Amino acid sequence: MHAENRARRPRRTDRTRVRGILVAAALLGITGAGPALAEGSWTSHISGWGPGSESRRWADSDRDDVATTVTFQGCVTGNNDFKDADLQLYKDVFGPDKAYGHRSNHCDTSGWGDQSSGDYYFTLEAVRSGAKLWVDTVTTRY
């Protein structure tokens, strides 16, 4: 009778191995299941901006491969004939800030690619069809 019980019971090393496999699978599920997220983002609005207006500044630590983007939703100008806004990305450096190029935003998303670490901001260079710009939602991802 003792021999039958031993044959049915798994050996201790088998139970330890199974427990180790289950723990490893659980850890992989916790650490590897989430989607890749942008390092950071912020959301705000624009109220009556004219050319030369600057956004808030943000720090990009460059811990990921996410492009820097600015998304506008709900765009109007003083005469309600919004066409596009000319945006320029800058990196805050000692001396003149480094410009990363103009993007024409048609109340959509403008992107500048993955940037190196540093402090950034964007400016409104021009508004087509109006002197001032209002944007309901501005979302910046980096």
Accessible surface in RSA format (square Angstrom, percent):
REM  Atomic radii and reference values for relative SASA: ProtOr
REM  Chains: A
REM  Algorithm: Lee & Richards
REM  Probe-radius: 1.40
REM  Slices: 20
REM RES _ NUM      All-atoms   Total-Side   Main-Chain    Non-polar    All polar
REM                ABS   REL    ABS   REL    ABS   REL    ABS   REL    ABS   REL
RES MET A   1   183.25  94.9 140.46  93.0  42.79 101.9 107.47  91.4  75.78 100.4
RES HIS A   2   141.54  77.4 139.12  96.7   2.42   6.2  90.18  92.9  51.36  59.8
RES ALA A   3    72.72  66.9  63.20  97.5   9.52  21.7  65.31  92.0   7.41  19.6
RES GLU A   4   106.71  61.3 101.92  77.1   4.79  11.4  39.28  76.0  67.43  55.1
RES ASN A   5    75.67  52.2  72.04  69.6   3.63   8.8  20.19  48.6  55.48  53.6
RES ARG A   6   173.92  73.0 160.64  81.9  13.29  31.6  65.31  89.3 108.62  65.8
RES ALA A   7    89.42  82.2  48.59  75.0  40.83  92.9  61.18  86.2  28.24  74.8
RES ARG A   8   182.83  76.8 152.63  77.8  30.21  71.9  73.07  99.9 109.77  66.5
RES ARG A   9   159.63  67.0 149.58  76.3  10.05  23.9  54.10  73.9 105.54  64.0
RES PRO A  10    76.47  55.7  62.43  56.9  14.04  51.0  73.18  60.4   3.29  20.4
RES ARG A  11   167.96  70.5 159.82  81.5   8.14  19.4  74.09 101.3  93.86  56.9
RES ARG A  12   187.39  78.7 181.36  92.5   6.03  14.3  57.00  77.9 130.39  79.0
RES THR A  13    82.21  58.5  77.49  78.6   4.73  11.3  74.81 100.5   7.40  11.2
RES ASP A  14    49.49  34.7  47.98  47.8   1.51   3.6  17.62  41.5  31.88  31.8
RES ARG A  15   107.09  45.0 101.87  51.9   5.22  12.4  42.34  57.9  64.76  39.2
RES THR A  16    76.74  54.6  73.90  74.9   2.83   6.7  61.52  82.6  15.21  23.0
RES ARG A  17   151.44  63.6 141.14  71.9  10.30  24.5  56.74  77.5  94.70  57.4
RES VAL A  18    84.27  55.5  83.82  75.9   0.45   1.1  84.27  73.2   0.00   0.0
RES ARG A  19   150.65  63.3 148.77  75.8   1.88   4.5  56.72  77.5  93.93  56.9
RES GLY A  20    39.59  48.8   0.00   N/A  39.59  48.8  34.25  94.0   5.34  12.0
RES ILE A  21   109.99  62.6 105.77  78.8   4.22  10.2 108.60  78.2   1.39   3.8
RES LEU A  22   115.48  64.3 110.91  79.3   4.57  11.5 111.23  78.1   4.25  11.4
RES VAL A  23    82.65  54.4  79.91  72.3   2.74   6.6  82.58  71.7   0.07   0.2
RES ALA A  24    51.19  47.1  46.49  71.7   4.71  10.7  50.46  71.1   0.73   1.9
RES ALA A  25    57.73  53.1  45.29  69.9  12.44  28.3  49.01  69.0   8.72  23.1
RES ALA A  26    56.87  52.3  43.72  67.5  13.15  29.9  55.26  77.8   1.61   4.3
RES LEU A  27   101.59  56.6 101.38  72.5   0.21   0.5 101.59  71.3   0.00   0.0
RES LEU A  28   129.83  72.3 124.99  89.4   4.83  12.2 125.39  88.1   4.44  11.9
RES GLY A  29    39.57  48.8   0.00   N/A  39.57  48.8  34.41  94.4   5.16  11.6
RES ILE A  30   135.56  77.1 110.50  82.3  25.06  60.4 116.97  84.2  18.58  50.4
RES THR A  31   109.35  77.8  74.15  75.2  35.19  83.9  68.05  91.4  41.30  62.4
RES GLY A  32    59.57  73.5   0.00   N/A  59.57  73.5  30.93  84.9  28.64  64.1
RES ALA A  33    81.38  74.8  44.32  68.4  37.06  84.3  54.22  76.4  27.16  71.9
RES GLY A  34    55.27  68.2   0.00   N/A  55.27  68.2  30.63  84.1  24.64  55.2
RES PRO A  35   108.35  79.0  86.74  79.1  21.61  78.5  98.29  81.1  10.06  62.5
RES ALA A  36   110.64 101.7  68.58 105.8  42.07  95.7  79.90 112.5  30.74  81.4
RES LEU A  37   138.93  77.4 118.73  84.9  20.19  50.8 120.46  84.6  18.47  49.7
RES ALA A  38    37.31  34.3  14.00  21.6  23.31  53.0  14.00  19.7  23.31  61.7
RES GLU A  39    40.40  23.2   6.46   4.9  33.93  80.8  13.97  27.0  26.43  21.6
RES GLY A  40    16.06  19.8   0.00   N/A  16.06  19.8  16.06  44.1   0.00   0.0
RES SER A  41    64.43  54.4  38.98  52.0  25.46  58.6   3.09   6.6  61.34  85.9
RES TRP A  42    22.09   8.9  13.91   6.7   8.18  19.2  22.09  11.8   0.00   0.0
RES THR A  43    88.67  63.1  58.40  59.2  30.27  72.1  40.17  54.0  48.50  73.3
RES SER A  44    48.66  41.1  34.99  46.7  13.68  31.5  21.10  44.9  27.56  38.6
RES HIS A  45   117.43  64.2 103.40  71.9  14.03  35.9  64.45  66.4  52.99  61.7
RES ILE A  46     6.72   3.8   3.19   2.4   3.53   8.5   3.66   2.6   3.05   8.3
RES SER A  47    73.98  62.5  51.50  68.7  22.48  51.8  22.19  47.3  51.79  72.6
RES GLY A  48    24.31  30.0   0.00   N/A  24.31  30.0   9.28  25.5  15.03  33.7
RES TRP A  49    43.58  17.5  42.36  20.5   1.21   2.8  22.15  11.8  21.42  34.8
RES GLY A  50     9.73  12.0   0.00   N/A   9.73  12.0   7.49  20.6   2.24   5.0
RES PRO A  51    85.10  62.0  58.60  53.4  26.50  96.3  59.06  48.8  26.04 161.9
RES GLY A  52    55.64  68.6   0.00   N/A  55.64  68.6  34.92  95.8  20.73  46.4
RES SER A  53    30.97  26.2  20.90  27.9  10.07  23.2  13.33  28.4  17.64  24.7
RES GLU A  54    85.72  49.2  63.28  47.9  22.44  53.4  17.41  33.7  68.31  55.8
RES SER A  55    10.80   9.1   0.94   1.2   9.87  22.7   4.29   9.1   6.51   9.1
RES ARG A  56   133.73  56.2 115.19  58.7  18.55  44.2  56.62  77.4  77.11  46.7
RES ARG A  57    98.34  41.3  81.37  41.5  16.97  40.4  42.15  57.6  56.19  34.1
RES TRP A  58     7.53   3.0   0.71   0.3   6.82  16.0   7.41   4.0   0.12   0.2
RES ALA A  59    64.08  58.9  50.31  77.6  13.77  31.3  50.31  70.9  13.77  36.5
RES ASP A  60     3.80   2.7   1.33   1.3   2.48   5.9   0.14   0.3   3.66   3.6
RES SER A  61    54.85  46.3  37.55  50.1  17.30  39.9  15.39  32.8  39.46  55.3
RES ASP A  62    60.45  42.3  40.67  40.5  19.78  46.8   3.72   8.8  56.73  56.6
RES ARG A  63   182.33  76.6 144.04  73.4  38.29  91.2  71.30  97.4 111.03  67.3
RES ASP A  64    33.70  23.6  19.06  19.0  14.64  34.6  29.14  68.6   4.56   4.5
RES ASP A  65   133.55  93.5 108.30 107.8  25.25  59.7  35.13  82.7  98.41  98.1
RES VAL A  66    45.16  29.7  40.85  37.0   4.31  10.4  44.86  39.0   0.30   0.8
RES ALA A  67    38.82  35.7  32.66  50.4   6.16  14.0  32.72  46.1   6.10  16.2
RES THR A  68     0.59   0.4   0.59   0.6   0.00   0.0   0.12   0.2   0.47   0.7
RES THR A  69    27.76  19.7  27.76  28.1   0.00   0.0  23.10  31.0   4.65   7.0
RES VAL A  70     0.00   0.0   0.00   0.0   0.00   0.0   0.00   0.0   0.00   0.0
RES THR A  71    24.34  17.3  23.97  24.3   0.36   0.9  20.16  27.1   4.17   6.3
RES PHE A  72     0.89   0.4   0.09   0.1   0.80   2.1   0.09   0.1   0.80   2.3
RES GLN A  73   104.47  58.4 101.60  74.2   2.88   6.9  30.51  64.9  73.97  56.1
RES GLY A  74    36.72  45.3   0.00   N/A  36.72  45.3  26.97  74.0   9.75  21.8
RES CYS A  75    18.02  13.6   0.38   0.4  17.63  41.4   0.38   1.0  17.63  19.0
RES VAL A  76    67.09  44.1  66.48  60.2   0.61   1.5  67.09  58.3   0.00   0.0
RES THR A  77     2.87   2.0   0.00   0.0   2.87   6.8   0.00   0.0   2.87   4.3
RES GLY A  78    56.79  70.0   0.00   N/A  56.79  70.0  28.13  77.2  28.66  64.2
RES ASN A  79    96.35  66.4  68.50  66.2  27.85  67.1  42.89 103.2  53.46  51.7
RES ASN A  80   119.22  82.2  89.84  86.8  29.38  70.7  25.46  61.3  93.77  90.6
RES ASP A  81    66.38  46.5  63.21  62.9   3.17   7.5  18.39  43.3  47.99  47.9
RES PHE A  82    39.63  19.8  14.03   8.7  25.60  66.6  14.03   8.5  25.60  73.3
RES LYS A  83    92.59  45.2  80.52  49.4  12.07  28.7  53.62  48.3  38.97  41.5
RES ASP A  84    17.70  12.4  17.30  17.2   0.40   1.0   0.35   0.8  17.35  17.3
RES ALA A  85     0.06   0.1   0.00   0.0   0.06   0.1   0.06   0.1   0.00   0.0
RES ASP A  86    37.90  26.6  36.80  36.6   1.10   2.6  14.94  35.2  22.96  22.9
RES LEU A  87     0.17   0.1   0.17   0.1   0.00   0.0   0.17   0.1   0.00   0.0
RES GLN A  88    11.83   6.6  11.83   8.6   0.00   0.0   0.00   0.0  11.83   9.0
RES LEU A  89     0.00   0.0   0.00   0.0   0.00   0.0   0.00   0.0   0.00   0.0
RES TYR A  90    44.59  20.8  44.59  25.4   0.00   0.0  18.21  13.7  26.38  32.5
RES LYS A  91    35.28  17.2  35.28  21.6   0.00   0.0   9.62   8.7  25.66  27.3
RES ASP A  92    59.17  41.4  44.20  44.0  14.97  35.4   3.37   7.9  55.80  55.7
RES VAL A  93    56.63  37.3  42.19  38.2  14.44  34.8  50.65  44.0   5.98  16.2
RES PHE A  94   214.83 107.5 182.40 113.0  32.43  84.4 189.70 115.0  25.13  71.9
RES GLY A  95    46.09  56.8   0.00   N/A  46.09  56.8  27.61  75.8  18.48  41.4
RES PRO A  96   129.04  94.0 107.72  98.2  21.33  77.5 119.63  98.8   9.42  58.5
RES ASP A  97    41.70  29.2  21.69  21.6  20.02  47.3   6.23  14.7  35.47  35.4
RES LYS A  98   115.36  56.3 108.72  66.7   6.63  15.8  66.57  59.9  48.79  52.0
RES ALA A  99    51.28  47.1  28.73  44.3  22.54  51.3  28.73  40.5  22.54  59.7
RES TYR A 100    52.47  24.5  34.78  19.8  17.69  46.0  36.73  27.6  15.73  19.4
RES GLY A 101    26.97  33.3   0.00   N/A  26.97  33.3  23.95  65.7   3.01   6.8
RES HIS A 102    97.25  53.2  79.64  55.4  17.62  45.1  57.58  59.3  39.67  46.2
RES ARG A 103    82.77  34.8  79.61  40.6   3.16   7.5  29.51  40.3  53.25  32.3
RES SER A 104    59.64  50.4  37.53  50.1  22.11  50.9  35.89  76.4  23.75  33.3
RES ASN A 105     0.00   0.0   0.00   0.0   0.00   0.0   0.00   0.0   0.00   0.0
RES HIS A 106   100.71  55.0  83.43  58.0  17.27  44.2  56.64  58.4  44.07  51.3
RES CYS A 107    41.16  31.1  21.77  24.3  19.39  45.6  13.34  33.8  27.82  30.0
RES ASP A 108    65.73  46.0  59.56  59.3   6.17  14.6  34.97  82.3  30.76  30.7
RES THR A 109    76.32  54.3  51.71  52.4  24.61  58.6  35.37  47.5  40.95  61.9
RES SER A 110     5.16   4.4   0.24   0.3   4.92  11.3   4.92  10.5   0.24   0.3
RES GLY A 111    32.28  39.8   0.00   N/A  32.28  39.8  14.45  39.7  17.82  39.9
RES TRP A 112    15.73   6.3   0.54   0.3  15.20  35.7   3.41   1.8  12.32  20.0
RES GLY A 113    33.69  41.5   0.00   N/A  33.69  41.5  28.81  79.1   4.88  10.9
RES ASP A 114    70.09  49.1  38.90  38.7  31.19  73.7  20.90  49.2  49.18  49.1
RES GLN A 115    14.37   8.0  11.65   8.5   2.71   6.5   2.40   5.1  11.97   9.1
RES SER A 116    57.96  49.0  49.36  65.9   8.60  19.8  43.81  93.3  14.15  19.8
RES SER A 117    61.85  52.3  53.67  71.6   8.18  18.8  17.18  36.6  44.67  62.6
RES GLY A 118    23.23  28.6   0.00   N/A  23.23  28.6  21.28  58.4   1.95   4.4
RES ASP A 119    65.71  46.0  63.60  63.3   2.12   5.0   7.52  17.7  58.19  58.0
RES TYR A 120     0.41   0.2   0.41   0.2   0.00   0.0   0.41   0.3   0.01   0.0
RES TYR A 121    11.61   5.4  11.61   6.6   0.00   0.0   0.11   0.1  11.50  14.2
RES PHE A 122     0.95   0.5   0.95   0.6   0.00   0.0   0.95   0.6   0.00   0.0
RES THR A 123     9.04   6.4   9.04   9.2   0.00   0.0   9.04  12.1   0.00   0.0
RES LEU A 124     0.06   0.0   0.06   0.0   0.00   0.0   0.06   0.0   0.00   0.0
RES GLU A 125    59.57  34.2  42.36  32.0  17.21  41.0   6.46  12.5  53.11  43.4
RES ALA A 126    45.67  42.0  44.91  69.3   0.76   1.7  45.32  63.8   0.36   0.9
RES VAL A 127    18.70  12.3   0.39   0.4  18.32  44.1   0.71   0.6  17.99  48.8
RES ARG A 128   143.03  60.1 136.97  69.8   6.05  14.4  61.27  83.7  81.76  49.5
RES SER A 129    33.25  28.1  13.76  18.4  19.49  44.9  12.60  26.8  20.65  28.9
RES GLY A 130    25.21  31.1   0.00   N/A  25.21  31.1  10.71  29.4  14.50  32.5
RES ALA A 131    76.10  70.0  60.54  93.4  15.56  35.4  68.42  96.3   7.68  20.3
RES LYS A 132    98.95  48.3  98.41  60.4   0.54   1.3  55.40  49.9  43.55  46.4
RES LEU A 133     0.02   0.0   0.02   0.0   0.00   0.0   0.02   0.0   0.00   0.0
RES TRP A 134    93.75  37.6  93.68  45.3   0.07   0.2  78.74  42.0  15.01  24.4
RES VAL A 135     2.08   1.4   0.00   0.0   2.08   5.0   0.73   0.6   1.34   3.6
RES ASP A 136   107.79  75.5  89.00  88.6  18.79  44.4  27.14  63.9  80.65  80.4
RES THR A 137    41.19  29.3  40.96  41.5   0.23   0.6  15.73  21.1  25.46  38.5
RES VAL A 138     1.89   1.2   1.89   1.7   0.00   0.0   1.89   1.6   0.00   0.0
RES THR A 139    18.92  13.5  18.77  19.0   0.14   0.3   7.87  10.6  11.05  16.7
RES THR A 140     0.00   0.0   0.00   0.0   0.00   0.0   0.00   0.0   0.00   0.0
RES ARG A 141   109.53  46.0 109.53  55.8   0.00   0.0  23.60  32.3  85.93  52.1
RES TYR A 142    25.04  11.7  24.93  14.2   0.11   0.3   2.53   1.9  22.50  27.7
END  Absolute sums over single chains surface
CHAIN  1 A     9142.1       7133.9       2008.1       5109.4       4032.7
END  Absolute sums over all chains
TOTAL          9142.1       7133.9       2008.1       5109.4       4032.7
